[in-house]
């Protein structure tokens, strides 16, 4: 799936995005995100793949937030959400996450909420996230990763090509991603009752 295809897909999907990703199973992780990020006053946070801005309202107002997405229609909806809520500490940019337009070591914290499964090249995206994260900073992923139970994991891998055409990869292997990107996993916690979705906090030791 090319970046161009993904952008077109999510531009169309922006109309229905909140109906799906606004469900309680996803919101619970967003509500917990500030704790996983371990934020502090004036921290500089990058959210990669902001979508329609659903993860921003739970975040504190005393930090500086930069949020990117490659879908302009998603960003337009985020801008409307922020305006309606009176949130002013956010800068929005249309950007491809595989080529982040920021200098090295720009951010204290990085958040990817239900995003890394939607990109064509997750390793390249994570390497870019790592590059712009300051040494000792946290990268937090709220996401579905392939189940460690072999039978279920095998089913997820077989279903992945079908879901991938819809913009979602069900076969991402967390351990392999961390090995390929050199990130250290500090914690992994379930964020839904069945454990399909997890909060993964990594520390950038680069």
N, C-alpha and C positions, 0 to 999 in steps of 0.2 A: 504494500500500500504506500503510494507516494505521498509526500507532503501536500502536493496540490490536491490529490484526491481527498485526503483527510480534511483539508481546509474546506473544500466544497461540502463534504459530508457534515461537518460541524456547523457550517453556516446554515445549512438546512435544518439541522438538529436543534439549533438554538431556540426555535419556537417551542420545542417539547422538553428542553433540557431540565427545566425546573420540575416538571411533572415526574421525572424519573429520579434525577439526582437530588431532588428536594425531599425524598422520602426519609422517614425516620432512621432507617438503617444506615444512611449516609450522614445525616445530620449529627448523629451521636458522635461520630469521629471528629467532625468539625468543632463541636462544642468542647471536645477534649484537646484539640490542637494547641491552644495556648499553653497548656501544662506541658505537653510533649516538647514544645518549642523552647520552654524555659526562657520566656521573654523578659526583658528589662527595659526601663525607660530609655527612650531614644534609640532603641535597637533598630537596626536596618534589616528589614525582612523582605525577601523576594518570594512571591508566590508564582510558581511556574504552572501555566495552564489554569488561569483564573476562572475560565468558563463564564458564568453569569454572575460571579461574585458571591456565591453562597458561603464561602469560607471566611469572608472578610468580617461580617457583623460580630462574630464572637471574639475577634481579636481586639486588644486594647487600643485606645485612641492615642496613647502617649508613645507610640513607636512610629517609625517611618516605613511605609509599605510601598513596594514597587511590585506591580502585577503585570504579567504578560499573557498573551494568548495569540495564536495565529489566525483566529477567526474574528473578523471585524464585527460581525453581528453579535457574537458573544460579548465582545468588549462594549458594544453599544448598550447591551442589556445590563452589563456591570455598571456602566456609567449612570444609567437611570436608577439602579438600585442604590448606589452610593448617594446620589442626589436626594432621593426620597428619604433616606435615613440620616441625612445631614453628616455624612462621613467625609472628612476633608483631608485625611492624612495618607491618601493613596494616589500614586501616579500610575497611569495605565499606558502600556505600549503594545502595539501590534508587532509580534516578533516570533521567529522560528526558534524553538527551544534548542535546536541542534547548533545554533549559531547565536548565542546570547551576546547582545551588543553592550556588554559591560566589561570594565577592566577586571583583571584578576583581583581576588580578595576584596570584593566590593560589599559583601553582605555578611551580617552576623548569623543570620538564620535563613533557611530556605525551606519552603513548604511546597509539596506536590500532593494535592488532594484529589484522589481518584483520577489521576492524570497519566502516570507512567505506563499504564496498560493501553493507552490510546495512541501512542506515538509509534511511527514506523521503526525507529532506531533507539530503543530505550537506553542502551549502553552509551551511545554518543550524547544523549540528553543528560544522563547522570554525570558523565565526565565534564560536561559544560557547567552543570550545577556545582560540582566539586571545585571547578576552576574559580568560579566567582564567589565561593564561600571562603571566609577567612579561616586561617588555621585555628583549630579548636572550636569552630562553629558547628552548629547542628544542621543536619538535613533530615527532614521528617517526611515520610511517605505514608499517606493513608491510601490503602490499596488492597486489591485482591491479588494474591500470589498463589501459584499452583500448590494444591494440597500435598502435604507430605505423606499422606496415606496413599500407597502405590495405586490401588484400584481407582480411587477418586481422581488422583493426579493424572492417570492414564486417560480417563474419560475427559477431563478438562483439556488435555492436549489434543484429543481427537476433535473436540468441539471448537477448538481455537480458530481454525480456518473459517468456520461459519461466522463466529462472532467477530472475527477480525475484519470481515467485509462490512460489518456494522460499526467498525471503529473501536473494537475492544478485544484485547488479547487475553484469553483465559489461561494461557500456559506459561506465564512468566515465572521463572524459578528465582526466588529471592537469593539463595546461596550463590548461584551462578552469577547473578547480577553484581553482587558484592565482590566476588572474586575478580570479575572482569573490570571493575571500576576502582578497586582498592579502597573501598570504604569499610570502616569498622562499625559493625552493628552494636549499638549500646543496649538497645532494648527492643523487644517485639511483644506487642500486646494485642489480644483480640479486642475488636471494637464493635462486634455484633454477637448476638447470642449463640450463633452456630459456628463462629470463628472463620467465616468466609473472608472477612475483611480484617486487616491488621493495621496497627500503627507501628511503624518501624522508625526508630530514631538512630541515626548514624552520626558519628563524630568525624570531622574532617581533620585528620592528623597530618595533612600535607604541609 
